[in-house]
Amino acid sequence: MQQQSAPDNAVVETPTPRPLRVVQWATGTIGARALRAVIDHPSVELVGVYVHSDDKAGRDAGELCGREPVGVRATNDADEIVDLGADCVLYMPLLFDLDEVCRILASGTNIVTTRGEFHRPAGMDPVVREAVEAACALGGTSIHSTGSSPGFVTEAVPLVLTSIQRRMDHLAIDEYADLSQRNSPGILFDVMGFGGDAGEFADVRLAHVESNFGPSLAALADTLGLNLDTIRTTGELATARSTVTVAAGTIEAGTVAAQRITVSGIRDGRELMRFRPTWYCTDQLDADWDLHATGWHITVDGDAPLDIDMRFPIPLERMSEISPSYTANRAVNSIAAVCAAQPGIRTTVELPLVVPVLA
């Protein structure tokens, strides 16, 4: 039977793609901000929220992130989440759980995470990588690690900046954070060691930072064809010249008031690239450090050299309110690309340019 063609003036309706069904896994500082972004997003649908604490279970998702009720209640039952058959889980817990991740992936649900385990598959623990890739193959799913740092500033931005180079001699990414108005005593004093004695930099702190940023730098180097020989991490401490009161408490004169960690990618015996965060509670230090406003300073030394400041134009008193968006938003904006990707552990370079839907 011959098909009749539609008249020239006929309106052909294109089906509207269904919203991607998304679960928010964990609602800490970054997770709550991601949850808010999902609720507000025009192209995704929140279908579930997983929480760890009993006091959050049963509460409406909107209540957990400063939005009006949306009719989706949080649960601490992982079975309920897996049974939803969502397109994607935004996985943002404090601790990584391999069995948890593999179960989600094997069920047919993709994962976008702000955890740092998946920036460079080649550098992962082989047992972990094999388990995750098997789960991806079983579920036909993919997983991607991203965020502001590492992620955006250690991968996405350098890839754009090096796109106009034909020779790169050195890449330096400096991160600055003025923590004077961050009211988090547990993090600043107990975890980061501000206000403590200025002895040797704790090895565990160096290892933690290296495990987060080393794989990201190595993945960038691999992509550029400049494979690194090793990652080297060092730390420096600076003390307060006088006693200072910050939002989190008091830092006595002579105690730690700033710290700087350098994660260096070494090639042929020299530093080819580095990521160096400088975190400080006051600029009145016993060290002559170059302290920028909160944000990033990036330099590229090559045949098309660049020197770029990327500052957060936010009053310090509002920093804790706004800064989580820098990490959470990139994860939310990556959902569609990760859902469309081939199964497996997917890196920044394997995904298309992350373009947000801002309607």
C-alpha positions as a Markdown table, in Angstrom:
| # | Residue | x | y | z |
|---|---|---|---|---|
| 1 | Met | 0.0 | 0.0 | 0.0 |
| 2 | Gln | 1.4 | 3.4 | -1.0 |
| 3 | Gln | 1.9 | 5.8 | 1.8 |
| 4 | Gln | 0.6 | 9.3 | 1.3 |
| 5 | Ser | 2.9 | 12.1 | 2.1 |
| 6 | Ala | 1.8 | 14.8 | 4.6 |
| 7 | Pro | 0.7 | 18.2 | 3.1 |
| 8 | Asp | 3.5 | 20.8 | 2.9 |
| 9 | Asn | 1.7 | 22.8 | 5.6 |
| 10 | Ala | 1.0 | 20.0 | 7.9 |
| 11 | Val | 2.3 | 20.3 | 11.5 |
| 12 | Val | 4.4 | 17.3 | 12.5 |
| 13 | Glu | 4.5 | 17.0 | 16.3 |
| 14 | Thr | 7.7 | 15.8 | 17.8 |
| 15 | Pro | 7.2 | 13.7 | 20.9 |
| 16 | Thr | 8.4 | 15.5 | 24.1 |
| 17 | Pro | 11.1 | 13.4 | 25.8 |
| 18 | Arg | 10.0 | 12.1 | 29.2 |
| 19 | Pro | 11.7 | 13.6 | 32.2 |
| 20 | Leu | 14.6 | 11.6 | 33.6 |
| 21 | Arg | 13.7 | 10.0 | 36.9 |
| 22 | Val | 16.2 | 10.9 | 39.5 |
| 23 | Val | 17.0 | 9.8 | 43.1 |
| 24 | Gln | 19.0 | 11.9 | 45.5 |
| 25 | Trp | 21.2 | 9.6 | 47.7 |
| 26 | Ala | 22.3 | 11.4 | 50.9 |
| 27 | Thr | 21.3 | 14.9 | 51.9 |
| 28 | Gly | 24.3 | 16.5 | 53.5 |
| 29 | Thr | 25.5 | 20.0 | 52.5 |
| 30 | Ile | 26.1 | 19.1 | 48.9 |
| 31 | Gly | 23.4 | 16.5 | 48.7 |
| 32 | Ala | 20.7 | 18.9 | 49.9 |
| 33 | Arg | 21.8 | 21.5 | 47.3 |
| 34 | Ala | 21.6 | 18.9 | 44.6 |
| 35 | Leu | 18.2 | 17.9 | 45.8 |
| 36 | Arg | 17.0 | 21.4 | 45.5 |
| 37 | Ala | 18.4 | 21.7 | 42.0 |
| 38 | Val | 16.6 | 18.5 | 41.0 |
| 39 | Ile | 13.3 | 19.7 | 42.4 |
| 40 | Asp | 13.7 | 23.0 | 40.4 |
| 41 | His | 15.0 | 21.3 | 37.2 |
| 42 | Pro | 12.6 | 21.4 | 34.2 |
| 43 | Ser | 13.9 | 18.2 | 32.6 |
| 44 | Val | 14.2 | 15.8 | 35.5 |
| 45 | Glu | 11.7 | 14.3 | 37.9 |
| 46 | Leu | 12.5 | 13.6 | 41.6 |
| 47 | Val | 11.2 | 10.1 | 42.4 |
| 48 | Gly | 13.1 | 9.2 | 45.6 |
| 49 | Val | 15.5 | 10.3 | 48.3 |
| 50 | Tyr | 17.7 | 8.1 | 50.4 |
| 51 | Val | 18.9 | 9.2 | 53.8 |
| 52 | His | 21.0 | 7.6 | 56.5 |
| 53 | Ser | 19.5 | 9.0 | 59.6 |
| 54 | Asp | 16.2 | 7.9 | 61.2 |
| 55 | Asp | 15.2 | 11.5 | 61.9 |
| 56 | Lys | 15.2 | 12.3 | 58.2 |
| 57 | Ala | 13.4 | 9.2 | 57.0 |
| 58 | Gly | 9.7 | 9.9 | 56.3 |
| 59 | Arg | 10.2 | 13.6 | 55.8 |
| 60 | Asp | 9.3 | 15.4 | 52.6 |
| 61 | Ala | 12.1 | 16.0 | 50.1 |
| 62 | Gly | 11.2 | 19.7 | 49.9 |
| 63 | Glu | 11.5 | 20.1 | 53.7 |
| 64 | Leu | 15.1 | 18.6 | 53.6 |
| 65 | Cys | 16.4 | 21.2 | 51.2 |
| 66 | Gly | 14.4 | 24.4 | 51.9 |
| 67 | Arg | 11.7 | 23.9 | 49.3 |
| 68 | Glu | 7.9 | 23.5 | 49.6 |
| 69 | Pro | 6.7 | 19.9 | 50.0 |
| 70 | Val | 6.9 | 18.0 | 46.7 |
| 71 | Gly | 5.2 | 14.7 | 47.7 |
| 72 | Val | 8.3 | 12.6 | 47.7 |
| 73 | Arg | 9.3 | 11.2 | 51.1 |
| 74 | Ala | 12.8 | 10.3 | 52.1 |
| 75 | Thr | 13.6 | 6.7 | 53.1 |
| 76 | Asn | 16.5 | 4.8 | 54.7 |
| 77 | Asp | 15.4 | 1.6 | 53.1 |
| 78 | Ala | 17.8 | 0.9 | 50.1 |
| 79 | Asp | 15.4 | -1.7 | 48.7 |
| 80 | Glu | 12.7 | 1.0 | 48.2 |
| 81 | Ile | 15.2 | 3.1 | 46.2 |
| 82 | Val | 16.4 | 0.2 | 44.0 |
| 83 | Asp | 12.8 | -0.9 | 43.3 |
| 84 | Leu | 12.0 | 2.6 | 41.9 |
| 85 | Gly | 13.9 | 1.8 | 38.7 |
| 86 | Ala | 15.1 | 5.4 | 38.4 |
| 87 | Asp | 17.2 | 6.6 | 35.5 |
| 88 | Cys | 19.9 | 8.1 | 37.7 |
| 89 | Val | 21.0 | 8.2 | 41.3 |
| 90 | Leu | 22.9 | 11.3 | 42.5 |
| 91 | Tyr | 25.3 | 9.5 | 44.9 |
| 92 | Met | 26.7 | 11.8 | 47.6 |
| 93 | Pro | 27.3 | 10.0 | 50.9 |
| 94 | Leu | 30.1 | 10.8 | 53.3 |
| 95 | Leu | 31.6 | 7.3 | 52.8 |
| 96 | Phe | 31.9 | 5.1 | 49.7 |
| 97 | Asp | 30.2 | 1.7 | 49.8 |
| 98 | Leu | 31.2 | -0.6 | 46.9 |
| 99 | Asp | 28.3 | -3.0 | 47.5 |
| 100 | Glu | 25.9 | -0.1 | 47.5 |
| 101 | Val | 27.2 | 1.3 | 44.2 |
| 102 | Cys | 27.3 | -2.0 | 42.5 |
| 103 | Arg | 23.8 | -2.8 | 43.5 |
| 104 | Ile | 22.5 | 0.5 | 42.1 |
| 105 | Leu | 24.3 | 0.1 | 38.8 |
| 106 | Ala | 23.4 | -3.6 | 38.4 |
| 107 | Ser | 19.7 | -2.7 | 38.9 |
| 108 | Gly | 19.7 | -0.6 | 35.8 |
| 109 | Thr | 20.2 | 2.9 | 37.4 |
| 110 | Asn | 23.1 | 5.2 | 36.4 |
| 111 | Ile | 25.1 | 7.1 | 38.9 |
| 112 | Val | 26.5 | 10.6 | 39.0 |
| 113 | Thr | 28.6 | 11.1 | 42.1 |
| 114 | Thr | 30.6 | 13.9 | 43.7 |
| 115 | Arg | 32.8 | 11.3 | 45.4 |
| 116 | Gly | 36.3 | 11.0 | 43.9 |
| 117 | Glu | 36.7 | 7.3 | 43.3 |
| 118 | Phe | 36.0 | 7.3 | 39.5 |
| 119 | His | 37.9 | 10.2 | 38.0 |
| 120 | Arg | 40.5 | 7.8 | 36.5 |
| 121 | Pro | 39.6 | 4.2 | 36.0 |
| 122 | Ala | 43.2 | 3.2 | 35.2 |
| 123 | Gly | 44.3 | 4.2 | 38.6 |
| 124 | Met | 41.6 | 2.5 | 40.6 |
| 125 | Asp | 42.0 | -0.5 | 42.8 |
| 126 | Pro | 41.7 | -3.4 | 40.2 |
| 127 | Val | 39.2 | -5.3 | 42.4 |
| 128 | Val | 37.0 | -2.3 | 42.8 |
| 129 | Arg | 37.2 | -1.4 | 39.1 |
| 130 | Glu | 36.3 | -4.9 | 38.1 |
| 131 | Ala | 33.3 | -5.1 | 40.4 |
| 132 | Val | 32.0 | -1.7 | 39.2 |
| 133 | Glu | 32.5 | -2.5 | 35.5 |
| 134 | Ala | 30.7 | -5.8 | 35.9 |
| 135 | Ala | 27.8 | -4.1 | 37.6 |
| 136 | Cys | 27.6 | -1.5 | 34.8 |
| 137 | Ala | 27.7 | -4.3 | 32.2 |
| 138 | Leu | 24.9 | -6.2 | 34.0 |
| 139 | Gly | 22.7 | -3.2 | 34.4 |
| 140 | Gly | 23.6 | -1.4 | 31.1 |
| 141 | Thr | 24.6 | 1.6 | 33.2 |
| 142 | Ser | 27.3 | 4.2 | 33.6 |
| 143 | Ile | 28.9 | 6.0 | 36.6 |
| 144 | His | 30.7 | 9.4 | 36.5 |
| 145 | Ser | 32.6 | 11.4 | 39.2 |
| 146 | Thr | 32.4 | 15.1 | 39.0 |
| 147 | Gly | 32.0 | 18.3 | 41.0 |
| 148 | Ser | 33.7 | 21.7 | 41.2 |
| 149 | Ser | 37.1 | 20.6 | 42.6 |
| 150 | Pro | 38.0 | 18.0 | 41.5 |
| 151 | Gly | 36.1 | 17.9 | 38.3 |
| 152 | Phe | 35.3 | 21.3 | 36.8 |
| 153 | Val | 38.5 | 23.1 | 37.7 |
| 154 | Thr | 40.9 | 20.1 | 37.3 |
| 155 | Glu | 39.4 | 18.6 | 34.2 |
| 156 | Ala | 36.7 | 20.6 | 32.3 |
| 157 | Val | 38.4 | 24.0 | 32.5 |
| 158 | Pro | 42.0 | 22.8 | 31.7 |
| 159 | Leu | 40.7 | 20.9 | 28.7 |
| 160 | Val | 39.2 | 24.1 | 27.3 |
| 161 | Leu | 42.4 | 26.1 | 28.1 |
| 162 | Thr | 44.7 | 23.6 | 26.6 |
| 163 | Ser | 42.6 | 23.4 | 23.4 |
| 164 | Ile | 44.6 | 26.5 | 22.1 |
| 165 | Gln | 48.0 | 25.0 | 23.0 |
| 166 | Arg | 50.4 | 23.0 | 20.9 |
| 167 | Arg | 52.9 | 22.9 | 23.7 |
| 168 | Met | 52.3 | 22.9 | 27.4 |
| 169 | Asp | 55.2 | 23.3 | 29.7 |
| 170 | His | 53.3 | 23.7 | 33.0 |
| 171 | Leu | 49.8 | 23.9 | 34.3 |
| 172 | Ala | 49.1 | 25.4 | 37.7 |
| 173 | Ile | 45.7 | 25.4 | 39.4 |
| 174 | Asp | 45.6 | 27.3 | 42.7 |
| 175 | Glu | 42.5 | 27.1 | 44.8 |
| 176 | Tyr | 41.9 | 29.7 | 47.6 |
| 177 | Ala | 39.3 | 29.6 | 50.4 |
| 178 | Asp | 38.9 | 32.1 | 53.1 |
| 179 | Leu | 37.3 | 30.1 | 55.9 |
| 180 | Ser | 37.0 | 32.9 | 58.4 |
| 181 | Gln | 33.2 | 33.0 | 58.2 |
| 182 | Arg | 32.6 | 29.3 | 58.0 |
| 183 | Asn | 30.8 | 28.3 | 61.2 |
| 184 | Ser | 31.9 | 24.6 | 61.1 |
| 185 | Pro | 34.1 | 24.0 | 64.3 |
| 186 | Gly | 34.1 | 20.3 | 63.8 |
| 187 | Ile | 35.5 | 20.5 | 60.3 |
| 188 | Leu | 37.9 | 23.4 | 60.8 |
| 189 | Phe | 39.3 | 22.4 | 64.2 |
| 190 | Asp | 38.9 | 18.7 | 64.5 |
| 191 | Val | 39.3 | 17.6 | 60.9 |
| 192 | Met | 41.5 | 20.2 | 59.3 |
| 193 | Gly | 43.5 | 21.1 | 62.4 |
| 194 | Phe | 43.1 | 24.8 | 62.5 |
| 195 | Gly | 44.0 | 26.3 | 65.9 |
| 196 | Gly | 46.3 | 23.4 | 66.6 |
| 197 | Asp | 50.1 | 23.1 | 67.0 |
| 198 | Ala | 52.1 | 23.7 | 63.8 |
| 199 | Gly | 54.0 | 20.5 | 63.7 |
| 200 | Glu | 54.5 | 18.2 | 60.7 |
| 201 | Phe | 51.6 | 18.0 | 58.2 |
| 202 | Ala | 49.6 | 14.9 | 59.0 |
| 203 | Asp | 50.2 | 12.1 | 56.5 |
| 204 | Val | 46.6 | 11.2 | 56.6 |
| 205 | Arg | 45.6 | 14.7 | 55.5 |
| 206 | Leu | 48.1 | 14.6 | 52.6 |
| 207 | Ala | 46.9 | 11.1 | 51.5 |
| 208 | His | 43.3 | 12.3 | 51.6 |
| 209 | Val | 43.9 | 15.3 | 49.3 |
| 210 | Glu | 46.1 | 13.2 | 47.0 |
| 211 | Ser | 43.5 | 10.5 | 46.7 |
| 212 | Asn | 40.9 | 13.2 | 45.6 |
| 213 | Phe | 43.0 | 15.2 | 43.2 |
| 214 | Gly | 45.8 | 13.0 | 42.0 |
| 215 | Pro | 43.6 | 10.8 | 39.8 |
| 216 | Ser | 42.0 | 13.8 | 38.3 |
| 217 | Leu | 45.3 | 15.4 | 37.3 |
| 218 | Ala | 46.6 | 12.0 | 36.0 |
| 219 | Ala | 43.4 | 11.6 | 33.9 |
| 220 | Leu | 43.9 | 15.1 | 32.4 |
| 221 | Ala | 47.6 | 14.3 | 31.6 |
| 222 | Asp | 46.5 | 11.0 | 30.0 |
| 223 | Thr | 44.1 | 12.8 | 27.8 |
| 224 | Leu | 46.7 | 15.4 | 26.7 |
| 225 | Gly | 49.2 | 12.6 | 25.8 |
| 226 | Leu | 51.5 | 13.7 | 28.6 |
| 227 | Asn | 51.3 | 10.7 | 30.9 |
| 228 | Leu | 52.7 | 11.4 | 34.4 |
| 229 | Asp | 55.4 | 9.3 | 36.0 |
| 230 | Thr | 54.2 | 9.9 | 39.5 |
| 231 | Ile | 52.1 | 12.1 | 41.8 |
| 232 | Arg | 53.8 | 13.9 | 44.7 |
| 233 | Thr | 52.0 | 15.6 | 47.5 |
| 234 | Thr | 53.5 | 18.0 | 50.1 |
| 235 | Gly | 51.9 | 20.3 | 52.7 |
| 236 | Glu | 52.8 | 23.5 | 54.5 |
| 237 | Leu | 51.3 | 25.2 | 57.6 |
| 238 | Ala | 51.2 | 28.8 | 58.6 |
| 239 | Thr | 50.4 | 30.2 | 62.0 |
| 240 | Ala | 48.5 | 33.3 | 63.2 |
| 241 | Arg | 50.5 | 36.3 | 64.1 |
| 242 | Ser | 47.9 | 37.3 | 66.7 |
| 243 | Thr | 44.8 | 35.7 | 68.3 |
| 244 | Val | 41.9 | 36.0 | 65.9 |
| 245 | Thr | 38.2 | 35.2 | 66.3 |
| 246 | Val | 36.5 | 33.6 | 63.3 |
| 247 | Ala | 33.0 | 32.2 | 62.9 |
| 248 | Ala | 34.0 | 28.8 | 64.1 |
| 249 | Gly | 35.8 | 29.9 | 67.2 |
| 250 | Thr | 39.1 | 31.3 | 68.3 |
| 251 | Ile | 42.5 | 30.7 | 66.8 |
| 252 | Glu | 45.3 | 31.6 | 69.2 |
| 253 | Ala | 48.4 | 33.3 | 68.2 |
| 254 | Gly | 51.1 | 30.8 | 67.1 |
| 255 | Thr | 48.6 | 28.1 | 66.2 |
| 256 | Val | 47.7 | 26.9 | 62.7 |
| 257 | Ala | 45.7 | 29.5 | 60.8 |
| 258 | Ala | 46.4 | 28.5 | 57.2 |
| 259 | Gln | 47.4 | 25.4 | 55.2 |
| 260 | Arg | 48.6 | 24.8 | 51.7 |
| 261 | Ile | 48.8 | 21.4 | 50.0 |
| 262 | Thr | 50.5 | 20.9 | 46.7 |
| 263 | Val | 49.5 | 17.9 | 44.5 |
| 264 | Ser | 52.2 | 17.7 | 41.8 |
| 265 | Gly | 52.1 | 15.6 | 38.6 |
| 266 | Ile | 55.7 | 14.7 | 37.8 |
| 267 | Arg | 56.9 | 13.9 | 34.3 |
| 268 | Asp | 60.5 | 13.4 | 33.3 |
| 269 | Gly | 61.7 | 14.5 | 36.7 |
| 270 | Arg | 59.9 | 17.9 | 36.9 |
| 271 | Glu | 56.5 | 19.2 | 37.8 |
| 272 | Leu | 54.3 | 19.3 | 34.7 |
| 273 | Met | 51.1 | 20.2 | 36.5 |
| 274 | Arg | 49.8 | 20.9 | 40.0 |
| 275 | Phe | 46.7 | 21.5 | 42.0 |
| 276 | Arg | 47.4 | 23.6 | 45.1 |
| 277 | Pro | 44.6 | 24.5 | 47.6 |
| 278 | Thr | 45.3 | 27.3 | 50.1 |
| 279 | Trp | 42.8 | 27.3 | 52.9 |
| 280 | Tyr | 43.1 | 30.1 | 55.5 |
| 281 | Cys | 41.2 | 31.7 | 58.4 |
| 282 | Thr | 43.1 | 35.0 | 58.5 |
| 283 | Asp | 45.6 | 36.9 | 56.3 |
| 284 | Gln | 47.7 | 37.8 | 59.4 |
| 285 | Leu | 50.1 | 34.9 | 59.0 |
| 286 | Asp | 53.7 | 34.2 | 59.9 |
| 287 | Ala | 54.3 | 33.2 | 56.3 |
| 288 | Asp | 54.6 | 35.3 | 53.2 |
| 289 | Trp | 52.0 | 33.5 | 51.2 |
| 290 | Asp | 50.1 | 35.0 | 48.2 |
| 291 | Leu | 46.5 | 34.9 | 49.3 |
| 292 | His | 43.8 | 35.5 | 46.8 |
| 293 | Ala | 40.1 | 35.9 | 47.4 |
| 294 | Thr | 38.1 | 32.7 | 47.4 |
| 295 | Gly | 38.2 | 31.1 | 44.0 |
| 296 | Trp | 40.7 | 29.8 | 41.5 |
| 297 | His | 43.8 | 31.1 | 39.8 |
| 298 | Ile | 45.0 | 29.1 | 36.8 |
| 299 | Thr | 48.1 | 29.6 | 34.7 |
| 300 | Val | 49.2 | 27.7 | 31.6 |
| 301 | Asp | 52.8 | 28.0 | 30.4 |
| 302 | Gly | 53.0 | 26.9 | 26.8 |
| 303 | Asp | 53.1 | 28.3 | 23.3 |
| 304 | Ala | 49.8 | 30.2 | 24.0 |
| 305 | Pro | 50.3 | 31.2 | 27.7 |
| 306 | Leu | 47.3 | 32.1 | 29.9 |
| 307 | Asp | 46.8 | 33.6 | 33.3 |
| 308 | Ile | 43.2 | 33.5 | 34.6 |
| 309 | Asp | 41.5 | 34.5 | 37.8 |
| 310 | Met | 38.1 | 32.9 | 38.6 |
| 311 | Arg | 36.8 | 34.4 | 41.8 |
| 312 | Phe | 33.6 | 33.8 | 43.7 |
| 313 | Pro | 32.0 | 37.2 | 43.9 |
| 314 | Ile | 30.2 | 36.4 | 47.1 |
| 315 | Pro | 30.4 | 38.2 | 50.5 |
| 316 | Leu | 32.1 | 36.0 | 53.0 |
| 317 | Glu | 29.1 | 35.9 | 55.2 |
| 318 | Arg | 27.1 | 34.3 | 52.4 |
| 319 | Met | 29.8 | 31.9 | 51.2 |
| 320 | Ser | 28.5 | 28.8 | 53.1 |
| 321 | Glu | 25.0 | 29.6 | 51.7 |
| 322 | Ile | 26.0 | 29.7 | 48.1 |
| 323 | Ser | 29.2 | 27.7 | 47.6 |
| 324 | Pro | 27.6 | 24.2 | 47.7 |
| 325 | Ser | 26.1 | 25.1 | 44.3 |
| 326 | Tyr | 29.5 | 25.0 | 42.7 |
| 327 | Thr | 29.8 | 21.3 | 43.4 |
| 328 | Ala | 26.2 | 20.2 | 43.3 |
| 329 | Asn | 25.2 | 21.9 | 40.1 |
| 330 | Arg | 27.7 | 20.3 | 37.8 |
| 331 | Ala | 26.6 | 16.9 | 39.1 |
| 332 | Val | 23.0 | 17.7 | 38.3 |
| 333 | Asn | 23.8 | 19.1 | 34.9 |
| 334 | Ser | 25.7 | 15.9 | 34.1 |
| 335 | Ile | 22.7 | 13.6 | 34.6 |
| 336 | Ala | 21.5 | 13.6 | 30.9 |
| 337 | Ala | 25.0 | 12.9 | 29.5 |
| 338 | Val | 25.6 | 10.1 | 31.9 |
| 339 | Cys | 22.3 | 8.4 | 31.3 |
| 340 | Ala | 23.0 | 8.5 | 27.5 |
| 341 | Ala | 26.6 | 7.2 | 27.8 |
| 342 | Gln | 27.8 | 3.7 | 27.0 |
| 343 | Pro | 27.9 | 1.4 | 30.0 |
| 344 | Gly | 31.0 | 1.7 | 32.2 |
| 345 | Ile | 33.0 | 4.1 | 34.3 |
| 346 | Arg | 32.9 | 7.3 | 32.3 |
| 347 | Thr | 35.4 | 10.2 | 32.6 |
| 348 | Thr | 35.0 | 13.9 | 31.7 |
| 349 | Val | 36.7 | 13.4 | 28.4 |
| 350 | Glu | 34.4 | 10.5 | 27.4 |
| 351 | Leu | 31.3 | 12.5 | 28.0 |
| 352 | Pro | 30.0 | 15.4 | 25.8 |
| 353 | Leu | 30.3 | 18.9 | 26.9 |
| 354 | Val | 28.1 | 19.4 | 29.9 |
| 355 | Val | 25.4 | 21.9 | 28.9 |
| 356 | Pro | 22.7 | 22.8 | 31.4 |
| 357 | Val | 19.0 | 23.2 | 30.8 |
| 358 | Leu | 18.2 | 26.5 | 32.5 |
| 359 | Ala | 14.6 | 27.0 | 31.5 |
